[in-house]
Structure formats: structure tokens, C-alpha cells
């Protein structure tokens, strides 16, 4: 259930098409939908402003298809699926209108909404190898109704690449800085931007990067103000948080 569903119920009540008891029942009924393999949170959109997202890793293609189909049947216009395998995408796409981003391992069942955020979310990466995480962040932000600018391969090993995009950096409402190795990109961008910077460490790097731990610790110790950090490779979490920032009026 989303705000539009609630509005329709209240409009029916106002026009006399239903009784108070019927309206109360409709609002209370099925706060979640049990489809066997999952309990879909139908009230999340009303409660948090964004509908539930399907985490695809660990789920079978059939489970993903059934969950997405149930969410679509509830009237959700765009269902986001993260960490989605090509095999799952092939199966889901046979019966549902799926757009699959193989690089970001994301699927969207339905259509992207028109952007309604206050500004632009900038997604920047240190290198090309960070793009899978960046695409997960960018697609997440777009599904949540945001205008997104991608700025890839602008790491500090060639700082002039970053400085060539000062206008994009300084005009963004929120920035997602994604990097592996030593994770320095977040500090550099944080020192240039006047908006919140969400740092995403990635597992990209040589042996002593410890699967992204070195980038995580560097970002947590950033000397730039206004930098927050999400977990390693968590593009979804960064995209979601950036969307919340961009929708603050």
C-alpha cells in the first residue's frame, strides 16, 4: 500500500462509496502479504516513502519472479531487484516487463518514474572497476525518482580528471563517491562539495586491500567534513540514502 492507495480509500469514504468501517478495514488489511516464499511488506511505501526492494542473491529465479509478480499485482509501478543473476533475469523477463542492467546486477520490473527529487545525485567512481557498484547505486536512485549524473573513472591517480568536473560536483544535491584501493576519492570530493558525500568502499584492490577493508577504514577516517560511509560494495544503500537526502524539502 502506498500513499496513492490511501488517498483512493479516503476519497471513496468522502464520496460515500464506502463506510467508515470499510475504510478502516481496507487500511488495516494485509499489512504484509504471505506468498509462501516471502512475506511482502505492503505498507513499507506508506511507512517509509519507498516500497520494498527484492534482494536477489540467495533467491532462486522462480522465487524472484513470484515475489516481483506479487508486488506488481499490488500496483507497484517499478519493482527493483538487486544482486540479480543473468539466469534470474532471463526467467523473470519471460513473464514480466523487466529491464536488466548486467553490469550493476539490477533488474527493474516496470517503468522508471519521472524524477521528483530536489536536485541531481552525482555518482562518481575512482576507476572503471568500481562501475558495478556504481551502477547499483545509480539504478537504485533512479528507481526512487532521482535525476542521476554518472562520473566514472575520476580517481586520484589522475586528479585532473576529477577537477575537470567541478561544475557537476559543486552543483549536486548529494554525491556518491565509490572507490577501492585506498579509497581516497571520497576525501577529495568531500573537500570540493557543499553537499553530503556518501562514500562507498569497494572490494577492488590488490592483496593488502583486504577485500575493501582498507578503503573502508580510509573513508571512515576521512579528514573532509560531510562524508558518511556505507558498507563495502553497498551501492544500494548509498543510492537509497542519497535519494532520501535529495527528497528533503
FENQUI-V142700 format. One line per field, one symbol per residue. phi: phi as a letter, one per 20 degrees, with the letter a starting at -180 (. if undefined). psi: psi as a letter, one per 30 degrees, with the letter a starting at -180 (. if undefined). A space follows every 10 residues. Layout:
phi: ???
psi: ???
//
This chain:
phi: .cffffgfff ffffenfbeg fffffffefl fbdednebde ffeffffdnc ffdeeffnef gfffgfffff ffffoffcde cdleegffff ffffccfddd dffelccceo cffffcffbd eeddcfbffe fgfffffffg fffencfcde cdmcfffcgf ffffcffffe dfebcdddbd lemfgfffff edddcfddec fdefqegffl mofffgffff dgeefnddcd ffmeffffff ffffffdfe
psi: kaeeeeeeee eeeefgflle eeeeeeefki fljjgdfljk jfgeeeeffk lkkkjfkfkl eeeeeeeeee eeffgjfjkk klhkleeeee eeffflikjk jeefhkkjja kklkkglfbk kkjkleleff eeeeeeeeee eefghkkkkk jkhhlffiff eeffheeeef flekkjjkkb bfgfeeeeef fflglkkjkj klgklaegfh gfeeeeeeef gkfklgklka lkgieeeeee eeeeefgk.
//
